[in-house]
Amino acid sequence: MTYLFPIATTTSAGIVQAGANISIDATGVISTPGGSATTVGIWTPTIAVSTAGTITLLVTTANYAKTGQQVICYFDITLAARTGGTNTSALTLNGLPFASIAGVGTVGSLVVSVFENLKVNQSYITGTIEGNSTSVQLYTIHNATDNIRLTYADVQVTPAPTRLVGTITYLSAS
């Protein structure tokens, strides 16, 4: 196949052309003045149990994109095994690829778009990222009046494992 235009140059990638003050390097990294490059990669999510206990994950997808300090993480995880936890133990999603910006209170959030096989009837699952952290505190919400931590008792591995698919957005410290 012969193309009548270059596939990639320092100002375009295929038919997408970079505007003023935006450049594309040979590896496809997009940069803006001041060094705000977009990078993509894979991260390794884990789930921690607030007291003794372990949850082992099967990670289908865990990717991120970072432009400047803005980080967006995507994940599709299934709980493959759980041992030793107590029912009231709160769960935290760990392993974010960059530490969050310093600050008091919430500096990022998680939205779970797909959740399957929970032991409780929930409307949705969400999460928050605190300042200077690589963790997401997980919450479960059934109605407008309850916003409680997702617990060890809420997830299962048998008869069908719990699956969570979501997006995390936050500002990184660097």
ROLUMRO-923629 format. One line per field, with one value per residue: residue number from 1; residue in one letter; z, y, x of N, C-alpha, C, O in turn. Coordinates in nm, 3 decimals. Each point is the difference from the previous one (the first is absolute). Layout:
<dotors>
n: c(NUM / ...)
res: c(a / ...)
n.c3: c(Z / ...)
n.c2: c(Y / ...)
n.c1: c(X / ...)
ca.c3: c(Z / ...)
ca.c2: c(Y / ...)
ca.c1: c(X / ...)
c.c3: c(Z / ...)
c.c2: c(Y / ...)
c.c1: c(X / ...)
o.c3: c(Z / ...)
o.c2: c(Y / ...)
o.c1: c(X / ...)
</dotors>
This chain:
<dotors>
n: c(1 / 2 / 3 / 4 / 5 / 6 / 7 / 8 / 9 / 10 / 11 / 12 / 13 / 14 / 15 / 16 / 17 / 18 / 19 / 20 / 21 / 22 / 23 / 24 / 25 / 26 / 27 / 28 / 29 / 30 / 31 / 32 / 33 / 34 / 35 / 36 / 37 / 38 / 39 / 40 / 41 / 42 / 43 / 44 / 45 / 46 / 47 / 48 / 49 / 50 / 51 / 52 / 53 / 54 / 55 / 56 / 57 / 58 / 59 / 60 / 61 / 62 / 63 / 64 / 65 / 66 / 67 / 68 / 69 / 70 / 71 / 72 / 73 / 74 / 75 / 76 / 77 / 78 / 79 / 80 / 81 / 82 / 83 / 84 / 85 / 86 / 87 / 88 / 89 / 90 / 91 / 92 / 93 / 94 / 95 / 96 / 97 / 98 / 99 / 100 / 101 / 102 / 103 / 104 / 105 / 106 / 107 / 108 / 109 / 110 / 111 / 112 / 113 / 114 / 115 / 116 / 117 / 118 / 119 / 120 / 121 / 122 / 123 / 124 / 125 / 126 / 127 / 128 / 129 / 130 / 131 / 132 / 133 / 134 / 135 / 136 / 137 / 138 / 139 / 140 / 141 / 142 / 143 / 144 / 145 / 146 / 147 / 148 / 149 / 150 / 151 / 152 / 153 / 154 / 155 / 156 / 157 / 158 / 159 / 160 / 161 / 162 / 163 / 164 / 165 / 166 / 167 / 168 / 169 / 170 / 171 / 172 / 173 / 174)
res: c(m / t / y / l / f / p / i / a / t / t / t / s / a / g / i / v / q / a / g / a / n / i / s / i / d / a / t / g / v / i / s / t / p / g / g / s / a / t / t / v / g / i / w / t / p / t / i / a / v / s / t / a / g / t / i / t / l / l / v / t / t / a / n / y / a / k / t / g / q / q / v / i / c / y / f / d / i / t / l / a / a / r / t / g / g / t / n / t / s / a / l / t / l / n / g / l / p / f / a / s / i / a / g / v / g / t / v / g / s / l / v / v / s / v / f / e / n / l / k / v / n / q / s / y / i / t / g / t / i / e / g / n / s / t / s / v / q / l / y / t / i / h / n / a / t / d / n / i / r / l / t / y / a / d / v / q / v / t / p / a / p / t / r / l / v / g / t / i / t / y / l / s / a / s)
n.c3: c(0.000 / -0.152 / 0.130 / 0.013 / 0.163 / 0.067 / 0.010 / -0.038 / 0.109 / -0.075 / -0.207 / -0.066 / 0.034 / -0.150 / 0.059 / 0.145 / -0.002 / 0.000 / 0.194 / -0.010 / -0.072 / -0.206 / 0.174 / -0.205 / 0.203 / -0.012 / 0.202 / -0.101 / 0.048 / 0.123 / -0.158 / 0.220 / -0.089 / -0.002 / -0.218 / -0.080 / 0.110 / -0.216 / 0.207 / -0.116 / 0.109 / 0.073 / 0.046 / 0.192 / -0.130 / 0.165 / 0.077 / 0.062 / 0.125 / 0.019 / -0.056 / 0.198 / -0.120 / -0.090 / -0.110 / -0.056 / -0.076 / -0.079 / -0.049 / 0.010 / 0.156 / -0.109 / -0.067 / -0.106 / 0.091 / -0.102 / 0.092 / -0.066 / 0.063 / -0.204 / 0.186 / -0.179 / 0.174 / -0.115 / 0.042 / -0.009 / 0.165 / 0.023 / 0.103 / -0.015 / 0.111 / 0.128 / 0.083 / 0.124 / -0.186 / 0.054 / 0.105 / 0.205 / -0.050 / 0.099 / -0.160 / -0.029 / -0.114 / -0.018 / 0.082 / 0.139 / -0.207 / 0.069 / 0.075 / 0.160 / -0.129 / 0.015 / 0.188 / 0.019 / 0.117 / -0.054 / -0.046 / 0.108 / -0.219 / 0.136 / -0.205 / 0.152 / -0.169 / 0.080 / 0.033 / 0.039 / -0.012 / -0.023 / 0.176 / -0.104 / 0.122 / -0.180 / 0.113 / 0.194 / -0.177 / 0.214 / -0.087 / 0.186 / -0.108 / 0.136 / 0.144 / -0.188 / -0.189 / 0.114 / 0.139 / -0.019 / 0.078 / 0.073 / -0.183 / 0.192 / -0.211 / 0.204 / 0.161 / -0.044 / 0.062 / -0.191 / 0.176 / -0.093 / 0.194 / -0.182 / 0.006 / 0.184 / 0.166 / -0.020 / 0.095 / -0.224 / 0.120 / 0.194 / -0.168 / 0.089 / -0.146 / 0.196 / -0.087 / -0.030 / -0.039 / -0.036 / 0.101 / -0.070 / 0.152 / -0.115 / 0.197 / -0.191 / 0.120 / -0.128)
n.c2: c(-0.116 / 0.095 / 0.062 / 0.083 / -0.153 / 0.193 / -0.181 / 0.018 / 0.159 / 0.156 / -0.038 / -0.178 / -0.021 / -0.075 / -0.088 / -0.135 / 0.170 / -0.023 / 0.022 / 0.189 / 0.031 / -0.065 / -0.124 / -0.049 / -0.099 / -0.010 / 0.092 / 0.201 / 0.027 / -0.013 / 0.141 / 0.043 / 0.186 / 0.023 / -0.051 / 0.146 / -0.119 / -0.056 / -0.043 / -0.153 / -0.066 / -0.115 / -0.037 / 0.055 / -0.043 / 0.147 / -0.209 / 0.214 / -0.147 / 0.096 / -0.174 / -0.094 / -0.036 / -0.180 / 0.176 / -0.198 / 0.123 / 0.023 / 0.001 / 0.095 / 0.134 / 0.059 / 0.119 / 0.060 / 0.165 / 0.034 / 0.125 / 0.005 / 0.166 / 0.077 / -0.054 / -0.115 / -0.038 / -0.146 / -0.033 / -0.173 / 0.047 / -0.156 / 0.006 / 0.025 / 0.178 / -0.157 / 0.147 / -0.158 / 0.015 / 0.216 / -0.116 / 0.004 / -0.198 / 0.175 / 0.064 / -0.104 / 0.174 / -0.198 / 0.135 / 0.137 / 0.033 / 0.102 / 0.071 / -0.063 / 0.115 / 0.127 / -0.112 / 0.194 / -0.191 / 0.046 / -0.185 / -0.130 / -0.054 / -0.095 / -0.072 / -0.062 / -0.052 / -0.092 / -0.053 / -0.130 / -0.073 / 0.167 / 0.032 / 0.171 / 0.049 / -0.029 / 0.195 / 0.040 / -0.017 / 0.042 / 0.195 / -0.057 / 0.195 / -0.139 / 0.171 / 0.077 / -0.002 / -0.194 / 0.148 / -0.206 / 0.203 / -0.212 / 0.080 / -0.027 / -0.016 / 0.031 / 0.129 / 0.103 / -0.181 / -0.115 / 0.040 / -0.199 / -0.010 / 0.035 / -0.140 / -0.036 / 0.114 / 0.196 / -0.038 / -0.019 / -0.191 / 0.004 / -0.108 / 0.199 / -0.045 / 0.065 / 0.106 / 0.036 / 0.128 / 0.038 / 0.170 / 0.002 / 0.123 / 0.033 / 0.111 / 0.017 / -0.159 / -0.181)
n.c1: c(0.085 / -0.130 / 0.175 / -0.207 / -0.016 / 0.094 / 0.131 / 0.218 / -0.117 / 0.139 / -0.076 / 0.122 / -0.222 / 0.150 / -0.198 / 0.108 / -0.145 / 0.223 / -0.112 / -0.120 / 0.209 / -0.058 / 0.075 / 0.080 / 0.005 / 0.222 / 0.033 / 0.013 / 0.218 / -0.188 / 0.075 / 0.023 / -0.089 / 0.221 / 0.002 / -0.147 / 0.153 / -0.033 / -0.075 / 0.115 / -0.184 / 0.180 / -0.216 / 0.101 / -0.178 / -0.036 / -0.024 / -0.033 / 0.114 / -0.203 / -0.126 / 0.029 / 0.184 / -0.101 / 0.088 / -0.092 / 0.174 / -0.210 / 0.219 / -0.204 / -0.092 / 0.187 / -0.179 / 0.190 / -0.123 / 0.198 / -0.161 / 0.214 / -0.137 / -0.048 / -0.115 / 0.075 / -0.138 / 0.126 / -0.220 / 0.144 / -0.147 / 0.161 / -0.200 / 0.223 / 0.083 / -0.096 / 0.150 / -0.100 / -0.118 / 0.024 / -0.161 / 0.087 / 0.092 / 0.104 / -0.149 / 0.197 / -0.088 / 0.102 / 0.163 / -0.114 / -0.081 / -0.188 / 0.199 / -0.146 / -0.144 / 0.184 / -0.037 / -0.109 / -0.003 / -0.212 / 0.123 / -0.148 / -0.010 / -0.152 / 0.055 / -0.153 / 0.140 / 0.189 / -0.217 / 0.180 / -0.212 / -0.148 / 0.134 / 0.099 / -0.183 / 0.132 / -0.009 / 0.106 / 0.141 / 0.049 / 0.065 / 0.114 / 0.033 / 0.109 / -0.025 / 0.098 / -0.124 / 0.024 / -0.100 / -0.091 / -0.057 / 0.013 / -0.105 / -0.112 / -0.074 / -0.091 / 0.089 / -0.191 / -0.114 / -0.001 / 0.130 / -0.047 / 0.111 / 0.129 / -0.176 / 0.121 / -0.101 / 0.105 / 0.200 / 0.006 / 0.014 / -0.114 / -0.086 / -0.054 / 0.165 / 0.089 / -0.179 / 0.220 / -0.181 / 0.219 / -0.112 / 0.213 / -0.110 / 0.192 / 0.001 / 0.117 / 0.103 / -0.023)
ca.c3: c(0.000 / -0.010 / 0.056 / -0.065 / 0.106 / 0.102 / 0.109 / 0.120 / -0.003 / 0.131 / 0.023 / -0.029 / 0.011 / -0.095 / -0.047 / 0.113 / -0.004 / 0.124 / -0.015 / 0.045 / 0.127 / 0.035 / -0.086 / 0.014 / -0.028 / -0.084 / 0.071 / 0.015 / 0.119 / -0.032 / 0.097 / -0.008 / 0.065 / 0.144 / 0.025 / 0.035 / -0.093 / 0.031 / 0.006 / 0.030 / 0.056 / 0.073 / 0.145 / 0.066 / 0.112 / 0.106 / 0.098 / 0.138 / 0.100 / 0.112 / 0.106 / -0.059 / -0.112 / -0.131 / -0.120 / -0.119 / -0.118 / -0.138 / -0.067 / -0.144 / -0.055 / 0.095 / -0.078 / 0.040 / -0.086 / 0.082 / -0.074 / 0.107 / 0.130 / -0.008 / -0.018 / -0.017 / 0.006 / -0.033 / 0.051 / -0.005 / 0.092 / 0.057 / 0.125 / -0.022 / 0.128 / 0.121 / 0.118 / 0.128 / 0.037 / 0.077 / -0.079 / 0.009 / -0.049 / -0.115 / -0.110 / -0.065 / -0.125 / 0.006 / -0.113 / -0.102 / -0.058 / 0.048 / 0.124 / -0.024 / 0.044 / 0.143 / 0.029 / 0.103 / -0.060 / -0.122 / -0.115 / -0.117 / 0.022 / -0.075 / -0.037 / -0.046 / -0.099 / 0.000 / 0.116 / -0.008 / 0.103 / 0.138 / 0.093 / 0.045 / -0.108 / 0.000 / -0.118 / -0.067 / 0.079 / -0.030 / 0.083 / 0.012 / 0.017 / 0.091 / -0.036 / 0.015 / 0.015 / -0.118 / 0.036 / -0.016 / 0.098 / -0.072 / 0.066 / -0.063 / 0.026 / -0.035 / -0.021 / 0.028 / 0.141 / 0.048 / -0.073 / 0.094 / -0.058 / -0.053 / 0.097 / -0.031 / -0.009 / -0.121 / -0.120 / 0.007 / -0.103 / -0.036 / -0.116 / -0.115 / 0.055 / -0.019 / -0.106 / 0.003 / -0.116 / 0.028 / -0.039 / 0.110 / -0.049 / 0.109 / -0.031 / 0.061 / 0.067 / -0.095)
ca.c2: c(0.116 / 0.123 / 0.116 / 0.125 / 0.093 / -0.070 / -0.060 / 0.080 / 0.099 / 0.066 / 0.077 / -0.075 / -0.146 / -0.040 / 0.118 / 0.090 / 0.100 / 0.074 / 0.144 / 0.085 / -0.032 / -0.141 / -0.080 / -0.144 / -0.056 / -0.121 / -0.111 / 0.030 / 0.079 / 0.135 / 0.096 / 0.139 / 0.085 / -0.023 / -0.140 / -0.084 / -0.113 / -0.106 / -0.133 / -0.106 / -0.116 / -0.102 / 0.005 / -0.126 / 0.018 / -0.099 / 0.040 / -0.022 / -0.020 / 0.086 / -0.085 / -0.120 / -0.057 / 0.018 / -0.019 / -0.018 / 0.048 / -0.033 / 0.130 / -0.010 / 0.124 / 0.104 / 0.097 / 0.139 / 0.107 / 0.115 / 0.122 / 0.093 / -0.061 / -0.070 / -0.144 / -0.077 / -0.144 / -0.088 / -0.134 / -0.107 / -0.097 / -0.102 / -0.052 / -0.142 / -0.072 / 0.082 / -0.082 / 0.057 / 0.129 / 0.003 / 0.058 / 0.146 / 0.060 / 0.088 / -0.031 / 0.112 / -0.033 / 0.055 / -0.017 / 0.104 / 0.013 / 0.121 / 0.055 / 0.114 / 0.131 / 0.022 / 0.079 / -0.048 / -0.042 / -0.080 / 0.061 / -0.079 / -0.087 / -0.123 / -0.038 / -0.137 / -0.004 / -0.136 / -0.084 / -0.124 / -0.103 / 0.045 / -0.068 / 0.098 / 0.071 / 0.137 / 0.078 / 0.021 / 0.000 / 0.116 / 0.005 / 0.129 / 0.001 / 0.105 / 0.063 / -0.072 / -0.140 / -0.086 / -0.088 / 0.046 / -0.055 / -0.046 / 0.021 / -0.058 / 0.086 / -0.064 / 0.106 / 0.133 / 0.021 / -0.079 / 0.007 / -0.074 / -0.068 / -0.135 / -0.088 / -0.138 / -0.076 / 0.039 / -0.062 / -0.146 / -0.073 / -0.111 / -0.087 / 0.075 / 0.105 / 0.141 / 0.068 / 0.146 / 0.069 / 0.142 / 0.107 / 0.083 / 0.127 / 0.077 / 0.078 / -0.059 / 0.094 / 0.046)
ca.c1: c(-0.085 / 0.077 / -0.068 / 0.034 / 0.038 / 0.082 / -0.076 / 0.023 / 0.107 / 0.008 / -0.123 / -0.121 / 0.000 / -0.105 / -0.072 / -0.017 / 0.106 / 0.018 / -0.015 / 0.110 / 0.066 / -0.013 / 0.085 / -0.010 / 0.132 / 0.001 / -0.064 / -0.142 / -0.027 / -0.045 / 0.054 / -0.042 / 0.100 / 0.011 / 0.033 / -0.114 / -0.006 / -0.094 / 0.059 / -0.094 / 0.067 / -0.075 / 0.020 / -0.032 / -0.092 / -0.016 / -0.101 / 0.043 / -0.105 / 0.040 / 0.055 / 0.059 / -0.073 / 0.062 / -0.081 / 0.082 / -0.072 / 0.031 / -0.005 / -0.022 / 0.052 / 0.038 / 0.079 / -0.012 / 0.051 / 0.037 / 0.034 / 0.036 / -0.031 / -0.128 / 0.014 / -0.123 / 0.028 / -0.110 / 0.027 / -0.098 / 0.058 / -0.087 / 0.054 / 0.026 / 0.004 / 0.003 / 0.028 / 0.035 / -0.056 / -0.124 / -0.108 / -0.008 / 0.125 / -0.016 / 0.088 / 0.067 / 0.068 / 0.135 / 0.088 / -0.008 / 0.134 / 0.068 / -0.056 / -0.088 / 0.045 / -0.019 / -0.119 / -0.090 / -0.126 / 0.000 / 0.068 / -0.033 / -0.115 / -0.016 / -0.136 / -0.007 / -0.108 / -0.053 / 0.031 / -0.075 / 0.010 / 0.018 / -0.089 / -0.099 / -0.066 / 0.048 / -0.030 / 0.128 / 0.122 / 0.082 / 0.119 / 0.067 / 0.145 / 0.042 / 0.126 / 0.127 / -0.037 / -0.012 / -0.110 / -0.137 / -0.093 / -0.118 / -0.129 / -0.118 / -0.115 / -0.126 / -0.098 / 0.054 / 0.035 / 0.114 / 0.126 / 0.083 / 0.115 / -0.016 / 0.065 / 0.036 / -0.125 / -0.073 / 0.056 / 0.003 / 0.073 / -0.089 / 0.002 / 0.052 / 0.087 / -0.032 / 0.075 / -0.010 / 0.057 / -0.020 / 0.090 / 0.051 / 0.054 / 0.060 / 0.120 / 0.120 / 0.091 / 0.100)
c.c3: c(0.000 / 0.054 / -0.071 / 0.101 / 0.101 / 0.112 / 0.128 / -0.024 / 0.139 / 0.029 / -0.031 / 0.020 / -0.086 / -0.053 / 0.113 / 0.001 / 0.130 / -0.028 / 0.050 / 0.138 / 0.049 / -0.096 / 0.031 / -0.031 / -0.077 / 0.067 / 0.022 / 0.124 / -0.042 / 0.109 / -0.027 / 0.065 / 0.151 / 0.033 / 0.038 / -0.103 / 0.044 / -0.003 / 0.032 / 0.054 / 0.068 / 0.148 / 0.061 / 0.119 / 0.098 / 0.090 / 0.138 / 0.090 / 0.125 / 0.121 / -0.068 / -0.112 / -0.130 / -0.108 / -0.118 / -0.122 / -0.127 / -0.075 / -0.150 / -0.069 / 0.114 / -0.074 / 0.057 / -0.112 / 0.090 / -0.092 / 0.103 / 0.133 / 0.000 / -0.032 / -0.013 / -0.005 / -0.034 / 0.056 / -0.021 / 0.083 / 0.050 / 0.126 / -0.011 / 0.129 / 0.114 / 0.120 / 0.121 / 0.041 / 0.089 / -0.079 / 0.002 / -0.050 / -0.126 / -0.106 / -0.064 / -0.126 / 0.000 / -0.134 / -0.108 / -0.052 / 0.045 / 0.130 / -0.035 / 0.055 / 0.150 / 0.022 / 0.111 / -0.068 / -0.128 / -0.115 / -0.128 / 0.031 / -0.092 / -0.030 / -0.052 / -0.093 / -0.013 / 0.131 / -0.004 / 0.122 / 0.136 / 0.088 / 0.052 / -0.121 / 0.007 / -0.129 / -0.078 / 0.100 / -0.046 / 0.088 / -0.001 / 0.020 / 0.089 / -0.050 / 0.030 / 0.020 / -0.133 / 0.021 / -0.022 / 0.107 / -0.073 / 0.084 / -0.080 / 0.039 / -0.050 / -0.025 / 0.045 / 0.144 / 0.049 / -0.097 / 0.093 / -0.073 / -0.052 / 0.092 / -0.057 / -0.019 / -0.130 / -0.125 / 0.017 / -0.109 / -0.044 / 0.040 / -0.127 / 0.055 / -0.031 / -0.107 / 0.010 / -0.123 / 0.024 / -0.049 / 0.122 / -0.061 / 0.119 / -0.052 / 0.072 / 0.060 / -0.097 / -0.142)
c.c2: c(0.123 / 0.115 / 0.125 / 0.107 / -0.076 / -0.054 / 0.081 / 0.094 / 0.062 / 0.082 / -0.076 / -0.150 / -0.049 / 0.125 / 0.099 / 0.097 / 0.076 / 0.148 / 0.074 / -0.045 / -0.142 / -0.077 / -0.148 / -0.057 / -0.132 / -0.119 / 0.024 / 0.078 / 0.143 / 0.094 / 0.138 / 0.086 / -0.023 / -0.147 / -0.089 / -0.111 / -0.098 / -0.132 / -0.100 / -0.119 / -0.094 / 0.018 / -0.132 / 0.022 / -0.117 / 0.048 / -0.037 / -0.011 / 0.073 / -0.076 / -0.123 / -0.055 / 0.033 / -0.020 / -0.006 / 0.037 / -0.068 / 0.132 / -0.023 / 0.120 / 0.093 / 0.094 / 0.139 / 0.090 / 0.119 / 0.114 / 0.108 / -0.069 / -0.078 / -0.148 / -0.062 / -0.146 / -0.077 / -0.138 / -0.091 / -0.113 / -0.097 / -0.052 / -0.152 / -0.082 / 0.101 / -0.092 / 0.088 / 0.132 / -0.013 / 0.078 / 0.152 / 0.070 / 0.082 / -0.035 / 0.127 / -0.052 / 0.071 / -0.015 / 0.105 / 0.030 / 0.122 / 0.044 / 0.122 / 0.128 / 0.015 / 0.086 / -0.063 / -0.036 / -0.078 / 0.075 / -0.079 / -0.094 / -0.122 / -0.019 / -0.142 / -0.009 / -0.138 / -0.066 / -0.118 / -0.085 / 0.053 / -0.077 / 0.092 / 0.070 / 0.147 / 0.071 / 0.030 / -0.003 / 0.117 / -0.004 / 0.139 / -0.021 / 0.118 / 0.057 / -0.087 / -0.150 / -0.074 / -0.101 / 0.067 / -0.067 / -0.033 / 0.017 / -0.067 / 0.083 / -0.071 / 0.102 / 0.132 / 0.019 / -0.086 / 0.006 / -0.063 / -0.070 / -0.138 / -0.092 / -0.139 / -0.085 / 0.029 / -0.073 / -0.151 / -0.057 / -0.123 / 0.035 / 0.069 / 0.117 / 0.142 / 0.059 / 0.149 / 0.057 / 0.148 / 0.090 / 0.082 / 0.125 / 0.077 / 0.082 / -0.062 / 0.110 / 0.054 / -0.004)
c.c1: c(0.089 / -0.083 / 0.048 / 0.039 / 0.084 / -0.089 / 0.017 / 0.116 / 0.006 / -0.124 / -0.127 / 0.022 / -0.115 / -0.067 / -0.029 / 0.116 / 0.004 / -0.013 / 0.122 / 0.050 / -0.022 / 0.089 / -0.020 / 0.137 / -0.013 / -0.067 / -0.148 / -0.035 / -0.033 / 0.050 / -0.057 / 0.106 / 0.001 / 0.019 / -0.116 / -0.017 / -0.107 / 0.074 / -0.109 / 0.078 / -0.096 / 0.030 / -0.048 / -0.092 / 0.004 / -0.113 / 0.052 / -0.123 / 0.044 / 0.051 / 0.058 / -0.088 / 0.069 / -0.105 / 0.095 / -0.083 / 0.047 / -0.019 / -0.013 / 0.061 / 0.035 / 0.096 / -0.017 / 0.049 / 0.025 / 0.041 / 0.026 / -0.022 / -0.131 / 0.022 / -0.139 / 0.039 / -0.127 / 0.033 / -0.120 / 0.061 / -0.108 / 0.067 / 0.013 / -0.002 / -0.004 / 0.017 / 0.022 / -0.060 / -0.121 / -0.104 / -0.004 / 0.126 / -0.026 / 0.103 / 0.054 / 0.069 / 0.135 / 0.073 / -0.012 / 0.141 / 0.079 / -0.066 / -0.084 / 0.062 / -0.024 / -0.123 / -0.080 / -0.132 / 0.021 / 0.065 / -0.024 / -0.114 / 0.003 / -0.148 / 0.007 / -0.120 / -0.063 / 0.038 / -0.095 / 0.027 / 0.044 / -0.098 / -0.110 / -0.060 / 0.038 / -0.038 / 0.127 / 0.114 / 0.084 / 0.125 / 0.061 / 0.150 / 0.034 / 0.134 / 0.120 / -0.021 / 0.007 / -0.113 / -0.135 / -0.084 / -0.130 / -0.126 / -0.110 / -0.121 / -0.126 / -0.110 / 0.062 / 0.047 / 0.116 / 0.117 / 0.102 / 0.114 / -0.040 / 0.078 / 0.028 / -0.126 / -0.075 / 0.046 / 0.007 / 0.089 / -0.080 / -0.142 / 0.048 / 0.082 / -0.051 / 0.091 / -0.026 / 0.070 / -0.023 / 0.110 / 0.036 / 0.059 / 0.055 / 0.117 / 0.118 / 0.086 / 0.105 / -0.053)
o.c3: c(0.073 / -0.039 / -0.035 / -0.037 / 0.009 / 0.040 / 0.070 / -0.060 / 0.092 / 0.111 / 0.018 / -0.008 / 0.036 / -0.049 / -0.023 / 0.001 / 0.053 / -0.103 / 0.024 / 0.088 / 0.118 / -0.120 / 0.108 / -0.108 / -0.024 / -0.069 / 0.057 / 0.029 / -0.074 / 0.119 / -0.113 / 0.069 / 0.060 / 0.118 / 0.055 / -0.093 / 0.120 / -0.100 / 0.068 / -0.031 / -0.007 / 0.038 / -0.067 / 0.110 / -0.039 / -0.001 / 0.026 / -0.024 / 0.043 / 0.076 / -0.123 / 0.013 / -0.010 / 0.009 / -0.021 / -0.013 / -0.014 / -0.007 / -0.065 / -0.102 / 0.097 / 0.003 / 0.072 / -0.087 / 0.085 / -0.080 / 0.072 / 0.024 / 0.097 / -0.100 / 0.079 / -0.084 / 0.041 / 0.003 / -0.004 / -0.044 / 0.008 / 0.002 / 0.003 / 0.000 / -0.015 / 0.009 / -0.010 / 0.109 / 0.010 / -0.082 / -0.098 / 0.004 / -0.097 / 0.031 / -0.012 / 0.003 / 0.009 / -0.091 / -0.111 / 0.078 / -0.015 / 0.017 / -0.088 / 0.082 / 0.053 / -0.081 / 0.035 / -0.082 / -0.025 / -0.025 / -0.103 / 0.116 / -0.100 / 0.085 / -0.093 / 0.042 / -0.043 / 0.037 / -0.019 / 0.055 / 0.065 / -0.049 / 0.071 / -0.106 / 0.088 / -0.105 / -0.123 / 0.121 / -0.120 / 0.076 / -0.088 / 0.058 / -0.029 / -0.087 / 0.100 / 0.096 / -0.107 / -0.056 / 0.000 / 0.007 / -0.064 / 0.119 / -0.121 / 0.115 / -0.115 / -0.087 / 0.038 / 0.028 / 0.112 / -0.121 / 0.081 / -0.120 / 0.065 / 0.034 / -0.108 / -0.086 / -0.043 / -0.096 / 0.113 / -0.100 / -0.110 / 0.101 / -0.094 / 0.091 / -0.103 / -0.002 / 0.018 / -0.031 / 0.027 / -0.066 / 0.082 / -0.097 / 0.101 / -0.113 / 0.118 / -0.032 / 0.022 / -0.094)
o.c2: c(0.003 / 0.017 / 0.011 / 0.115 / -0.122 / 0.064 / 0.024 / -0.036 / -0.050 / 0.052 / 0.053 / -0.049 / 0.016 / 0.092 / 0.103 / -0.042 / 0.042 / 0.050 / -0.060 / -0.032 / -0.027 / 0.027 / -0.036 / 0.023 / -0.048 / -0.092 / -0.086 / 0.020 / 0.063 / -0.029 / 0.035 / -0.054 / -0.021 / -0.035 / -0.107 / 0.012 / -0.013 / -0.032 / 0.033 / -0.016 / 0.017 / 0.025 / -0.079 / 0.030 / -0.115 / 0.119 / -0.115 / 0.064 / -0.015 / 0.053 / -0.004 / -0.004 / 0.097 / -0.091 / 0.090 / -0.043 / -0.038 / 0.052 / -0.054 / -0.014 / 0.010 / -0.019 / 0.028 / -0.041 / 0.032 / -0.013 / 0.041 / -0.107 / -0.069 / -0.034 / 0.030 / -0.041 / 0.038 / -0.040 / 0.044 / -0.067 / 0.035 / -0.024 / -0.072 / -0.116 / 0.114 / -0.105 / 0.110 / 0.047 / -0.107 / 0.086 / 0.060 / 0.123 / -0.048 / -0.043 / 0.100 / -0.102 / 0.123 / -0.068 / -0.022 / -0.004 / 0.001 / -0.016 / 0.078 / -0.003 / -0.054 / 0.088 / -0.116 / 0.076 / -0.053 / 0.117 / 0.029 / -0.013 / -0.003 / 0.026 / -0.028 / 0.021 / -0.012 / -0.001 / 0.013 / 0.001 / -0.058 / -0.046 / -0.044 / 0.005 / 0.073 / -0.064 / -0.007 / 0.006 / 0.027 / -0.094 / 0.082 / -0.099 / 0.113 / -0.057 / -0.072 / -0.059 / 0.062 / -0.109 / 0.122 / -0.123 / 0.087 / -0.030 / -0.014 / 0.041 / -0.043 / -0.020 / 0.003 / 0.095 / 0.021 / -0.017 / 0.068 / -0.023 / -0.072 / 0.029 / -0.037 / -0.088 / -0.082 / -0.012 / -0.051 / 0.066 / -0.051 / 0.069 / -0.066 / 0.069 / 0.025 / -0.027 / 0.043 / -0.037 / 0.043 / -0.042 / 0.032 / -0.008 / 0.016 / -0.019 / -0.033 / 0.118 / 0.109 / 0.036)
o.c1: c(0.099 / -0.116 / 0.117 / 0.023 / -0.010 / -0.097 / -0.098 / 0.101 / -0.064 / -0.014 / -0.110 / 0.112 / -0.117 / 0.066 / -0.063 / 0.116 / -0.103 / 0.047 / 0.105 / -0.080 / 0.019 / 0.001 / -0.045 / 0.054 / -0.110 / -0.043 / -0.067 / -0.118 / 0.075 / -0.015 / -0.033 / 0.087 / -0.106 / 0.007 / 0.023 / -0.080 / -0.027 / 0.066 / -0.098 / 0.118 / -0.122 / 0.115 / -0.067 / 0.047 / 0.019 / -0.034 / 0.036 / -0.102 / 0.114 / 0.082 / 0.010 / -0.122 / 0.075 / -0.083 / 0.081 / -0.115 / 0.116 / -0.111 / 0.090 / 0.068 / -0.074 / 0.122 / -0.096 / 0.076 / -0.083 / 0.092 / -0.090 / 0.057 / -0.030 / 0.063 / -0.090 / 0.081 / -0.110 / 0.117 / -0.114 / 0.093 / -0.118 / 0.121 / -0.100 / -0.039 / 0.044 / -0.063 / 0.056 / 0.033 / -0.060 / 0.034 / -0.044 / 0.007 / -0.059 / 0.111 / -0.070 / 0.068 / 0.005 / -0.047 / 0.050 / 0.095 / 0.122 / -0.121 / 0.035 / 0.091 / -0.097 / -0.031 / 0.019 / -0.051 / 0.108 / -0.031 / 0.061 / -0.041 / 0.072 / -0.085 / 0.075 / -0.114 / -0.115 / 0.118 / -0.121 / 0.110 / 0.087 / -0.103 / -0.091 / 0.063 / -0.047 / -0.011 / 0.001 / -0.019 / 0.010 / 0.019 / -0.029 / 0.044 / -0.038 / 0.064 / 0.003 / 0.050 / -0.009 / 0.001 / -0.012 / -0.007 / -0.058 / -0.001 / 0.009 / -0.013 / -0.007 / -0.086 / 0.117 / 0.073 / 0.047 / -0.016 / 0.063 / -0.007 / -0.076 / 0.115 / -0.046 / -0.003 / -0.081 / -0.077 / 0.000 / 0.029 / 0.022 / -0.015 / 0.045 / -0.045 / -0.061 / 0.120 / -0.114 / 0.113 / -0.112 / 0.095 / -0.087 / 0.076 / -0.068 / 0.046 / -0.007 / -0.014 / 0.053 / 0.072)
</dotors>
